[in-house]
Amino acid sequence: MRVPVLVTRASFPDIVDRLRTNFDVTDNPDDTIWTQPELIARLQGKVGAMTAGSDRIDATLLDACPQLRAVCNIGVGYNNIDVDACTARGVIVTNTPDVLTDTTADFGFALMMATARRIAESEHYLRGGLWTKTGRYDMFVGGDVHGSTLGILGMGRIGQAIARRGAFGFNMRVIYHNRSQLPAHVEESCGAHYVDKATLLRESDHLIVVVPYSASSHHTIGAAELKQMKSSATLTNIARGGVVDDAALAEALKEGSIAAAGLDVFEGEPVVHRALLAQKNVVLTPHIGSASVSTRRAMASLCADNLIAALGCGPTAGKPPTPVNPQVLSGALEER
Ligand code: DGY
């Protein structure tokens, strides 16, 4: 008998069909967002789940779903999952790193450029019928990207990919801050120099935030940090809501203590802070950093590979390609 699994959000039908060749699959083609009690109800008896950032997997859920052995998340980030609680219960957690690195770096760079060059703001102006005379010398003047200083907070795979775009594509001086300094050969390969956080804030013309969310990165950029930035600087957040204090950012944008911001992620998304919506000097996108067709397919496919292998099927049975807590793997297989 095939083991039952749940696919919590709509996905590519052929990838869900691939899961069906291994499992008894319950999916969610209508893409309904379930509350946690609804999710718990649907997970009853399920041994594995393909989850997304909107699903909160915590101790309460795990205790209510004791059969669950594998939680395979679509996305490189997994702050929706209490990994320690999973590990303590022998539940394997997987994510989808690498396959989205360049797509997300492209998006971060695009959002930074749109922010610096006021693309969204000027498009709204044009669509609003306000463009009645051409070529005024200061119409929508923004900040240059080429040749300026790019600051990157969080220098993992995506941060490094953004650095390469800036250093080698746009002749930028690239500085970064990270929990630890990268080895010299990695710094050289992405044309970036390590600085302390204060220097990063003070010297960046365009600061891009790429740190994962955790209790320790909560409001890493708040009122105090924004005050240290140049008044001409831009801030782009493609990491997670909560890494930036959205209320403090809205205030900084209003006061002009920084020039503009580009945000793909928000505290409490899909709700966006009202004060941000009121500001013209912010480009807002609905968490689409990895949203190219091929990358979203690659993420779903890697997630399926993880689920299949984690539950002991397929060519790499017992060895999911991208585990978050590999220490539970042998235990998870023995318990089944
Ligand atoms: C990720 O991969 O973490 C993206 O933000 C999608 O959730």
Boltz pocket constraint, residues with backbone or C-beta under 6 A from the ligand:
constraints:
  - pocket:
      binder: B
      contacts: [[A, 53], [A, 74], [A, 75], [A, 76], [A, 77], [A, 78], [A, 96], [A, 100], [A, 238], [A, 239], [A, 287], [A, 289], [A, 290]]
      max_distance: 6.0
